[in-house]
Amino acid sequence: MAKAFDTIVVGARCAGSPTAMLLARMGHRVLLVDRATFPSDTVSTHILHPLGAEALSRWGLIDRLTATGCPPIDIYAFDFGPFTITGAPGTRDAPLAYCPRRTILDKLLVDAAVEAGTELREGFTVEDVLFEDGRAVGIRGRSPNAVSAVERADVVVGADGRHSVVAGAAHPEQYDEKPPLLAAYYAYWSGLPMEGRFENYVRDRRGFAAAPTHDGLTLVIAGWPYTEFADNKKDIEGNYLKTIELAPAFADRLRSARRETRFAGAAVPNYFRKPYGPGWALVGDAGYNKDFITAQGILDAFLDAERCAGALHESFSGTTTFEVAMAAYQRDRDAKVKAMYDFTCQLAALEPPPAELQNLLAAIHGNQEAMDGFARMNAGTTSPAEFFAPGNVDAMLAGAATRSQATA
Ligand SMILES: Cc1cc2nc3c(=O)[nH]c(=O)nc-3n(C[C@H](O)[C@H](O)[C@H](O)COP(=O)(O)OP(=O)(O)OC[C@H]3O[C@@H](n4cnc5c(N)ncnc54)[C@H](O)[C@@H]3O)c2cc1C
């Protein structure tokens, strides 16, 4: 059977649509399928850190996002109770974060993939990945009218999230796994102005965050350790509000706001998967997932899309072999995200910070350069490896010592 496509991408959200778009822009024949139709929502909050917004700029899409009226965010604040660290999360070139509704962001990405020449099939559920001689050669799926279809391609890309059917069929090696650590619920509120701030509140075994999104609404998410998931599920609203009461000033603001939606929530596992094998590749959550406490998923999905599309292009154009290009994709991904993965898993446990970290946080507080560094690290703009490097830590501690001598 002839191959109509170079690549089939399964899943058309943050990882799949950009992968399809970039491949199509490079002249490859791409089929993009999703069982969802667009616009549609998904269970996810949606902080888009500055480097994610920068990726949209590189792809020529940021103006489309800002035209939707999505409020920009230029300050991240981390309230630890005794003090708040407030800093700028971005760079001079990419200073702004956003919190776009997935109904809007994902539709914008799907449309861009189609404009680039991708063939899109919505409402199409992939049931199977087809293998011949150990190599993925296509998919079998079903459209909304229940008609079964087989499509073939050189490469099948799984951008189909945590329960990836492509990963399920390919059985990739899974490594550095950790179970779910945190459970969280979110809802949207009106009458809760945020003034361009993404606010995070860290308390003992509890945390919550708030950010402004489309339509004058504010997203508020609150969480607790996964060990309390089953118990706290019995009264989601009560536990959500009790968590917010741990920061009385924010709780006051929330009391004068109005909840406009039901609660949605999740707890997710943490893992890396080898993101390629003969005839297949994985991008986004399908290949690498981590707790959402650091809100890195969309940014990571965007960067995966660029790396994977670039590697596939090299292999299609014969610059290098599939194996060499995709091994580099895996290496680059893991090297880039590993420190943030560890930091995320540490935060998601919601344990009180160890004494050393508490000292460091106190030293950072009040030093604007260090607070900006802390905000940038939490945004994924700089790596935790860089931020917690001994030289940087020593400089921040020394800065605090000098400040306290000066005020003594
Ligand atoms: C509660 C929560 C809060 C989060 N908050 C943030 C945040 O603030 N910021 C952030 O950056 N990230 C956040 N994340 C993570 C973020 O949602 C993910 O990292 C991101 O959505 C990954 O995108 P993706 O395209 O890989 O997968 P997904 O968004 O999961 O998309 C997968 C797509 O594949 C399709 N699909 C799956 N199986 C099939 C099939 N068999 N056939 C056809 N189609 C299929 C699905 O319909 C879906 O559209 C959060 C996650 C959760 C759970």
The ligand as an SDF file (V2000), in Angstrom:
LIG
                    3D

 53 58  0  0  0  0  0  0  0  0999 V2000
   -4.0030   19.7410   36.3390 C   0  0  0  0  0  0  0  0  0  0  0  0
   -2.9290   20.0830   35.3410 C   0  0  0  0  0  0  0  0  0  0  0  0
   -2.4320   21.3640   35.2900 C   0  0  0  0  0  0  0  0  0  0  0  0
   -1.4340   21.7000   34.3740 C   0  0  0  0  0  0  0  0  0  0  0  0
   -0.9870   22.9880   34.3300 N   0  0  0  0  0  0  0  0  0  0  0  0
   -0.0730   23.3580   33.4160 C   0  0  0  0  0  0  0  0  0  0  0  0
    0.3520   24.7160   33.3010 C   0  0  0  0  0  0  0  0  0  0  0  0
   -0.1220   25.6110   34.0120 O   0  0  0  0  0  0  0  0  0  0  0  0
    1.2840   25.0130   32.3560 N   0  0  0  0  0  0  0  0  0  0  0  0
    1.8300   24.0630   31.5520 C   0  0  0  0  0  0  0  0  0  0  0  0
    2.7080   24.3900   30.7450 O   0  0  0  0  0  0  0  0  0  0  0  0
    1.4460   22.7770   31.6370 N   0  0  0  0  0  0  0  0  0  0  0  0
    0.5020   22.4000   32.5290 C   0  0  0  0  0  0  0  0  0  0  0  0
    0.0870   21.1050   32.5960 N   0  0  0  0  0  0  0  0  0  0  0  0
    0.7100   20.1320   31.6890 C   0  0  0  0  0  0  0  0  0  0  0  0
    0.1350   20.2660   30.2920 C   0  0  0  0  0  0  0  0  0  0  0  0
   -1.2730   20.1080   30.3340 O   0  0  0  0  0  0  0  0  0  0  0  0
    0.7150   19.1800   29.3860 C   0  0  0  0  0  0  0  0  0  0  0  0
    2.1080   19.0880   29.5680 O   0  0  0  0  0  0  0  0  0  0  0  0
    0.4200   19.4780   27.9300 C   0  0  0  0  0  0  0  0  0  0  0  0
   -0.9720   19.5030   27.7080 O   0  0  0  0  0  0  0  0  0  0  0  0
    1.0480   18.4090   27.0450 C   0  0  0  0  0  0  0  0  0  0  0  0
    0.5840   18.5460   25.7360 O   0  0  0  0  0  0  0  0  0  0  0  0
    0.5280   17.2800   24.7810 P   0  0  0  0  0  0  0  0  0  0  0  0
    0.1600   17.8360   23.4480 O   0  0  0  0  0  0  0  0  0  0  0  0
    1.7520   16.4750   24.9380 O   0  0  0  0  0  0  0  0  0  0  0  0
   -0.6330   16.3420   25.3380 O   0  0  0  0  0  0  0  0  0  0  0  0
   -2.1860   16.6170   25.5650 P   0  0  0  0  0  0  0  0  0  0  0  0
   -2.4680   18.0530   25.8200 O   0  0  0  0  0  0  0  0  0  0  0  0
   -2.6100   15.6150   26.5730 O   0  0  0  0  0  0  0  0  0  0  0  0
   -2.8540   16.2670   24.1560 O   0  0  0  0  0  0  0  0  0  0  0  0
   -2.9360   14.9390   23.7000 C   0  0  0  0  0  0  0  0  0  0  0  0
   -3.9620   14.8680   22.5890 C   0  0  0  0  0  0  0  0  0  0  0  0
   -3.9240   13.5360   22.0550 O   0  0  0  0  0  0  0  0  0  0  0  0
   -5.2330   13.1340   21.7580 C   0  0  0  0  0  0  0  0  0  0  0  0
   -5.2990   11.6680   21.7910 N   0  0  0  0  0  0  0  0  0  0  0  0
   -4.9440   10.8590   22.8170 C   0  0  0  0  0  0  0  0  0  0  0  0
   -5.1280    9.5710   22.4790 N   0  0  0  0  0  0  0  0  0  0  0  0
   -5.6090    9.5770   21.2030 C   0  0  0  0  0  0  0  0  0  0  0  0
   -5.9960    8.5500   20.3110 C   0  0  0  0  0  0  0  0  0  0  0  0
   -5.9420    7.2530   20.6510 N   0  0  0  0  0  0  0  0  0  0  0  0
   -6.4530    8.9040   19.0870 N   0  0  0  0  0  0  0  0  0  0  0  0
   -6.5130   10.2170   18.7290 C   0  0  0  0  0  0  0  0  0  0  0  0
   -6.1540   11.2150   19.5410 N   0  0  0  0  0  0  0  0  0  0  0  0
   -5.7030   10.9140   20.7610 C   0  0  0  0  0  0  0  0  0  0  0  0
   -6.0940   13.7580   22.8540 C   0  0  0  0  0  0  0  0  0  0  0  0
   -7.4440   13.8860   22.4420 O   0  0  0  0  0  0  0  0  0  0  0  0
   -5.3900   15.1130   23.0650 C   0  0  0  0  0  0  0  0  0  0  0  0
   -6.0130   16.1280   22.2980 O   0  0  0  0  0  0  0  0  0  0  0  0
   -0.9190   20.7260   33.4930 C   0  0  0  0  0  0  0  0  0  0  0  0
   -1.4140   19.4270   33.5280 C   0  0  0  0  0  0  0  0  0  0  0  0
   -2.4220   19.1080   34.4390 C   0  0  0  0  0  0  0  0  0  0  0  0
   -2.9600   17.7020   34.4380 C   0  0  0  0  0  0  0  0  0  0  0  0
  1  2  1  0
  2  3  1  0
  2 52  2  0
  3  4  2  0
  4  5  1  0
  4 50  1  0
  5  6  2  0
  6  7  1  0
  6 13  1  0
  7  8  2  0
  7  9  1  0
  9 10  1  0
 10 11  2  0
 10 12  1  0
 12 13  2  0
 13 14  1  0
 14 15  1  0
 14 50  1  0
 15 16  1  0
 16 17  1  0
 16 18  1  0
 18 19  1  0
 18 20  1  0
 20 21  1  0
 20 22  1  0
 22 23  1  0
 23 24  1  0
 24 25  2  0
 24 26  1  0
 24 27  1  0
 27 28  1  0
 28 29  2  0
 28 30  1  0
 28 31  1  0
 31 32  1  0
 32 33  1  0
 33 34  1  0
 33 48  1  0
 34 35  1  0
 35 36  1  0
 35 46  1  0
 36 37  1  0
 36 45  1  0
 37 38  2  0
 38 39  1  0
 39 40  1  0
 39 45  2  0
 40 41  1  0
 40 42  2  0
 42 43  1  0
 43 44  2  0
 44 45  1  0
 46 47  1  0
 46 48  1  0
 48 49  1  0
 50 51  2  0
 51 52  1  0
 52 53  1  0
M  END
$$$$
